[in-house]
Amino acid sequence: MYAVVDIAGSQVKVQEGDRIRVSRLKAEAGEKITLDRVLMVSQGEETRIGTPRIDGAAVEASVMGHGQDKKVVVFKMKRRKGYRRKRGHRQPFTELRIDGISVGAPSEAPEEAENGA
């Protein structure tokens, strides 16, 4: 079973037991969070796609910790002009462990009202 979840503006495919890195979240290490913006769930042959989200579906995750990725060097240069700029950037992240995926009961489409006129 896997799900596609929208976490901080990024779509991530997750399975139970996965450890993923996402943009820094406002949560303490060791805290359990619920990700309710589930876009798609697949279990065996059955696949449910939300419009845009699946009502009642949620992904339980534990915050393992926070950190920073490796440094990305941004170097700008214009030849023969003496222009050089070197900057570095380290993107902060939150590491999550996926504990479980729960899917609510499929919602029935509302029946259209019959015209009695």
C-alpha positions in Angstrom: 0.0 0.0 0.0 1.3 3.4 -0.9 0.0 7.0 -0.9 0.9 10.3 -2.6 0.8 13.1 0.0 1.1 16.9 -0.3 3.7 17.9 2.3 4.6 21.6 2.5 3.8 22.1 -1.2 5.7 19.0 -2.4 4.0 15.8 -3.6 5.7 12.7 -2.0 5.0 9.0 -2.6 5.1 7.2 0.8 4.8 3.7 2.1 4.6 2.5 5.7 8.0 2.3 7.2 9.6 4.9 4.8 11.9 7.6 6.1 11.6 10.8 4.0 13.1 14.2 4.1 10.8 17.2 3.5 11.1 21.0 3.9 11.4 22.1 7.5 8.1 21.6 9.4 7.1 23.3 12.7 7.1 20.1 14.8 9.4 18.9 17.6 11.6 15.8 17.3 9.7 12.7 18.5 6.3 14.3 17.9 3.6 12.4 15.9 1.9 14.3 13.1 -1.0 13.6 10.8 -0.8 14.4 7.1 -4.3 14.8 5.8 -3.7 16.1 2.3 -3.7 12.7 0.7 -3.9 13.0 -3.1 -3.9 9.3 -4.1 -4.0 5.9 -2.3 -3.2 2.5 -3.9 -3.7 -0.8 -2.3 -3.2 -3.9 -4.5 -5.4 -3.6 -7.5 -7.5 -0.8 -6.1 -6.5 2.8 -6.6 -8.3 5.9 -5.3 -7.5 9.3 -6.7 -8.8 12.4 -4.9 -10.4 15.5 -6.4 -8.1 17.1 -5.3 -7.9 15.2 -2.0 -9.3 12.0 -0.6 -11.8 12.7 2.3 -11.1 10.7 5.4 -7.6 9.5 4.3 -4.6 10.3 6.5 -1.0 9.4 6.9 0.5 9.1 10.3 4.2 10.1 10.7 6.7 10.6 13.4 9.3 13.4 13.4 12.7 11.9 13.6 14.6 15.1 13.7 15.7 18.2 11.9 18.9 19.0 9.9 20.5 20.7 7.0 21.3 19.2 3.6 24.8 19.4 2.0 26.0 22.8 0.9 25.1 24.0 -2.6 27.6 26.5 -4.0 26.3 29.3 -6.1 29.1 30.8 -8.2 28.6 33.8 -10.5 31.3 35.1 -12.8 31.6 37.4 -15.8 34.8 36.9 -17.7 37.3 39.7 -18.2 35.3 42.0 -15.9 36.6 41.1 -12.5 33.1 40.1 -11.3 33.0 37.0 -9.1 30.4 36.1 -6.4 30.5 32.9 -4.4 27.6 32.1 -2.1 26.6 28.9 -0.3 23.2 27.6 0.8 22.1 24.7 3.1 18.4 23.8 2.8 16.8 22.9 6.2 14.8 19.7 6.3 12.7 17.6 8.6 13.1 13.8 8.6 9.8 11.8 8.9 9.1 8.1 9.5 5.8 7.0 8.0 3.9 5.0 10.7 0.7 4.1 8.9 -1.7 5.0 6.1 -5.4 5.0 6.9 -8.2 5.3 4.3 -11.7 6.4 5.1 -14.7 4.6 3.7 -15.3 5.6 0.1 -17.9 8.3 -0.1 -20.9 7.7 -2.2 -21.7 10.2 -4.9 -24.8 12.1 -4.0 -27.8 11.1 -6.0 -29.3 13.7 -8.2 -32.7 14.9 -7.2 -35.4 13.8 -9.7 -37.5 16.5 -11.2 -41.0 16.1 -10.1 -42.4 18.7 -12.5 
